[in-house]
Amino acid sequence: MKMYSKVRLAKMTGLLLGAVLFGFANANATDEVLIKPDDFVDVEVMPEMIYQVQPEYPAEAKAQGIEGAVWIKALVDTVGNAIKAMVAKSSGAKALDEAALVAAKEFRFKPALKDNKPVAVWVTFKVDFVFH
């Protein structure tokens, strides 16, 4: 049987404890990535949009007089950031869809809550492109 000094054993225990704590600290980040757009996530309070970026109207769409609405599906993390985004329903114009995706990643939310704790969840919202 191999003998370890108390100092070495304490260092090994500290490293193991650090790895376990690091794993728990990053569990939410990993969980957020694992949530798929169609997964059910039980929440008591849905995210609330608190900051919305006006998307840049694509010049080519504006020149052609193209208007439309893009439905975006975004994963809102536990601090309210839209960390992933995808087109849920296209406007029919690729340029508008892409502009909506770029803007959506800048949106900020109050995170969803379950048992008074923030949880990651996918949300769907509309981005309109209209001439004023």
N, C-alpha and C positions, 0 to 999 in steps of 0.2 A: 504494500500500500504506500502510495506516494504521500509524503508529509509536506504540508504547506505552512509557512510561517504565518503568524497572526496578521502581519502587515499585508502580506500577499493575499491572504484570504479576505481581508477587509477590502482591499482594492477590487478583487474579483466580485465580491458581493455588491460593492458600490457600482461597478460597471453594469452588473446584471440589473440592479434596481434602476439605474439610469435608463437602461434600454427599455425596461418595462414601463417606466413613467413616460418616456419619450413616445412609446407606442400608444399609451392612453391619451397623451396630449395631442397626438396627430390622428386619433381615431375619427374625429369629426371630419377632418379634411379627406380622409380615405372614404368615409361613408358618403360624403357629398359626391365624390367622383363615381361611386358605385350606383348611385340612384339613376335609374333610367327614366326617360321622359314619360313613359306610361305606367311607372310604378306608383302604387298607392302609398301615400305617406299620411299617417294619421296625425292631424294637427287640430288644435283648438282655435287658433287664430291664424288666418292666412297672411302672407306678406302684404304689406301696404306700400305702394309706390310713393316715395318721398322726394325723388329727384328724377326728372326726365330730361333727356337731351333732345333738342330739336334736330332731327337728322338733316344732313346736307342734301338738298334736292339735287339729284344728278343732272348735270347740264344737258346731257343728251335727252333725258326725259322731259326736262323743262322746255327745251327747244321744240320738241315734238308735241308738246301739250298733253303729255301723259300724266294722268292722276291715278291714284289707286290706294288701296289699303292692304297692308301686310300684317298678317297675324304671326306674332313671334312667340315661341315657347322658350323660356329661359330658366336656368337652374339658379335659384337664389340661395346663397350659402347662409351660414349661421350668423354672419355679420351684416347681411343685406346686400352683398354684391352679386351681380348677375355674372356668374363665372363661366357659363356656357350659354349659347343661344343658337336657335335653329328656326328656320321658317316653318311654321305650322300650316299656313295657308298663303300661297303666293298671291301677289297682286297681278300677276300675269306679265310683269315687266321685271326682268332680271336686275336691272340697274336699281329699281326701287327696293327690291328684296335685299340686295347687298347693302344699300345705304341704311336700311332699317336694322340689319344685323350689326353693322358697325356702331350705330347709335345705341342699340339695346345693351351692349356690353358696358355702357357708361351709366345706365340707369341704376338707381340705388333704392333700396327698400328697407322698411322695418321688417326684420325676419319673421318667419312663421314661428308660432309657439306651440309647444306641447308640454304640459305640466310646468308651465312658466319658464321653460328652457327653449332657447332658439333651436330650430331644426331646419335643415335644408329641404327645399321642395321646389318642384317645377311650377311655373306660373305661365299663363298665356295672356297676352295683351295685344292690342291693335295699334299699329303705327300708320297714321294717315298722311298721304301726300296729296295736298290740294293747293291750287293757286288761290291767293287771297285777292 
